[in-house]
Amino acid sequence: MRIGAEASVRVLHRRCSEPLPARRARGRGICESGVFVLDVVYLLGIIAVFVLVGLIARGVEKL
């Protein structure tokens, strides 16, 4: 079952705005750290793709 865009935005907003009791004391929400980790994963993935393309290019050059 698919939900509309408005409903999904409400669900995501509700999940990000309700921190867990253990996290309330620190003042950090789950969403900030999750987004940061996702950014790091994307960055590492992009670097890995460039390294792979460079290695393939070097191998083709030696042929």
MITORVEX-278387 format. One record per residue: z, x negated, y negated of N, C-alpha, C in turn; residue in three letters; residue number from 1. Coordinates in steps of 0.1 Angstrom, whole numbers, plus 5000, padded with zeros to 4 digits. Layout:
BEGIN
<margu <Z; X; Y>; <Z; X; Y>; <Z; X; Y>; 'ALA'; NUM>
...
This chain:
BEGIN
<margu <5000; 4992; 5012>; <5000; 5000; 5000>; <5000; 4991; 4988>; 'MET'; 1>
<margu <4991; 4994; 4979>; <4990; 4986; 4966>; <4997; 4993; 4955>; 'ARG'; 2>
<margu <5004; 4985; 4947>; <5010; 4991; 4935>; <5002; 4987; 4923>; 'ILE'; 3>
<margu <5004; 4995; 4912>; <4997; 4992; 4900>; <5002; 4980; 4893>; 'GLY'; 4>
<margu <4995; 4975; 4883>; <4999; 4963; 4875>; <5012; 4965; 4868>; 'ALA'; 5>
<margu <5014; 4977; 4862>; <5026; 4980; 4855>; <5038; 4979; 4864>; 'GLU'; 6>
<margu <5037; 4985; 4876>; <5049; 4985; 4885>; <5052; 4970; 4889>; 'ALA'; 7>
<margu <5042; 4962; 4892>; <5044; 4949; 4896>; <5051; 4940; 4885>; 'SER'; 8>
<margu <5047; 4943; 4872>; <5053; 4936; 4861>; <5067; 4940; 4860>; 'VAL'; 9>
<margu <5071; 4952; 4862>; <5085; 4957; 4861>; <5093; 4950; 4872>; 'ARG'; 10>
<margu <5087; 4949; 4884>; <5094; 4943; 4895>; <5097; 4928; 4893>; 'VAL'; 11>
<margu <5087; 4921; 4888>; <5088; 4907; 4885>; <5098; 4905; 4874>; 'LEU'; 12>
<margu <5097; 4913; 4864>; <5107; 4912; 4853>; <5121; 4914; 4857>; 'HIS'; 13>
<margu <5123; 4924; 4866>; <5136; 4927; 4871>; <5141; 4916; 4879>; 'ARG'; 14>
<margu <5133; 4910; 4888>; <5138; 4899; 4896>; <5141; 4887; 4888>; 'ARG'; 15>
<margu <5134; 4884; 4877>; <5137; 4872; 4869>; <5149; 4874; 4859>; 'CYS'; 16>
<margu <5151; 4887; 4856>; <5162; 4889; 4846>; <5176; 4892; 4852>; 'SER'; 17>
<margu <5176; 4893; 4865>; <5189; 4895; 4872>; <5193; 4883; 4880>; 'GLU'; 18>
<margu <5200; 4874; 4873>; <5204; 4862; 4880>; <5215; 4865; 4891>; 'PRO'; 19>
<margu <5216; 4856; 4901>; <5226; 4858; 4911>; <5240; 4854; 4906>; 'LEU'; 20>
<margu <5250; 4860; 4912>; <5264; 4857; 4906>; <5267; 4842; 4905>; 'PRO'; 21>
<margu <5263; 4834; 4915>; <5266; 4820; 4914>; <5259; 4813; 4903>; 'ALA'; 22>
<margu <5247; 4818; 4899>; <5239; 4812; 4889>; <5243; 4816; 4875>; 'ARG'; 23>
<margu <5251; 4827; 4874>; <5255; 4832; 4860>; <5264; 4822; 4853>; 'ARG'; 24>
<margu <5272; 4815; 4861>; <5282; 4806; 4855>; <5274; 4794; 4849>; 'ALA'; 25>
<margu <5263; 4790; 4855>; <5256; 4778; 4850>; <5247; 4782; 4839>; 'ARG'; 26>
<margu <5243; 4795; 4838>; <5234; 4800; 4827>; <5219; 4797; 4830>; 'GLY'; 27>
<margu <5216; 4793; 4842>; <5202; 4791; 4845>; <5197; 4802; 4854>; 'ARG'; 28>
<margu <5185; 4807; 4852>; <5179; 4817; 4860>; <5171; 4811; 4871>; 'GLY'; 29>
<margu <5167; 4819; 4881>; <5160; 4814; 4892>; <5145; 4811; 4888>; 'ILE'; 30>
<margu <5140; 4819; 4879>; <5126; 4818; 4875>; <5122; 4805; 4869>; 'CYS'; 31>
<margu <5131; 4799; 4860>; <5127; 4787; 4853>; <5126; 4775; 4863>; 'GLU'; 32>
<margu <5135; 4774; 4872>; <5134; 4763; 4882>; <5122; 4765; 4891>; 'SER'; 33>
<margu <5120; 4777; 4895>; <5109; 4780; 4904>; <5095; 4777; 4898>; 'GLY'; 34>
<margu <5094; 4780; 4885>; <5081; 4777; 4878>; <5080; 4762; 4876>; 'VAL'; 35>
<margu <5091; 4755; 4873>; <5090; 4741; 4872>; <5086; 4734; 4885>; 'PHE'; 36>
<margu <5091; 4739; 4896>; <5088; 4733; 4909>; <5073; 4736; 4912>; 'VAL'; 37>
<margu <5068; 4748; 4909>; <5054; 4751; 4911>; <5045; 4743; 4903>; 'LEU'; 38>
<margu <5049; 4740; 4890>; <5041; 4731; 4882>; <5040; 4717; 4887>; 'ASP'; 39>
<margu <5051; 4712; 4893>; <5051; 4699; 4899>; <5042; 4698; 4911>; 'VAL'; 40>
<margu <5043; 4709; 4919>; <5034; 4710; 4931>; <5020; 4710; 4927>; 'VAL'; 41>
<margu <5016; 4718; 4917>; <5002; 4718; 4913>; <4998; 4704; 4908>; 'TYR'; 42>
<margu <5006; 4698; 4900>; <5003; 4685; 4894>; <5001; 4675; 4906>; 'LEU'; 43>
<margu <5010; 4675; 4915>; <5008; 4665; 4927>; <4995; 4669; 4935>; 'LEU'; 44>
<margu <4992; 4681; 4936>; <4980; 4685; 4943>; <4967; 4680; 4936>; 'GLY'; 45>
<margu <4967; 4682; 4923>; <4956; 4677; 4915>; <4954; 4662; 4916>; 'ILE'; 46>
<margu <4965; 4655; 4915>; <4965; 4640; 4916>; <4959; 4636; 4930>; 'ILE'; 47>
<margu <4964; 4643; 4941>; <4960; 4640; 4954>; <4945; 4643; 4956>; 'ALA'; 48>
<margu <4940; 4653; 4949>; <4925; 4656; 4950>; <4917; 4645; 4943>; 'VAL'; 49>
<margu <4922; 4640; 4932>; <4915; 4629; 4925>; <4915; 4617; 4933>; 'PHE'; 50>
<margu <4926; 4614; 4940>; <4927; 4602; 4948>; <4918; 4603; 4960>; 'VAL'; 51>
<margu <4917; 4615; 4966>; <4908; 4617; 4977>; <4894; 4615; 4973>; 'LEU'; 52>
<margu <4890; 4621; 4962>; <4876; 4620; 4957>; <4873; 4605; 4954>; 'VAL'; 53>
<margu <4882; 4598; 4949>; <4880; 4583; 4946>; <4879; 4575; 4959>; 'GLY'; 54>
<margu <4887; 4578; 4969>; <4885; 4571; 4982>; <4872; 4575; 4988>; 'LEU'; 55>
<margu <4868; 4587; 4988>; <4855; 4591; 4993>; <4843; 4584; 4986>; 'ILE'; 56>
<margu <4844; 4583; 4973>; <4834; 4576; 4965>; <4834; 4561; 4968>; 'ALA'; 57>
<margu <4845; 4555; 4970>; <4845; 4541; 4973>; <4839; 4539; 4987>; 'ARG'; 58>
<margu <4842; 4548; 4996>; <4836; 4547; 5010>; <4821; 4548; 5010>; 'GLY'; 59>
<margu <4816; 4558; 5002>; <4802; 4560; 5001>; <4795; 4548; 4994>; 'VAL'; 60>
<margu <4802; 4542; 4984>; <4796; 4530; 4977>; <4794; 4519; 4987>; 'GLU'; 61>
<margu <4803; 4517; 4997>; <4802; 4506; 5006>; <4791; 4508; 5016>; 'LYS'; 62>
<margu <4787; 4520; 5018>; <4776; 4523; 5028>; <4764; 4517; 5022>; 'LEU'; 63>
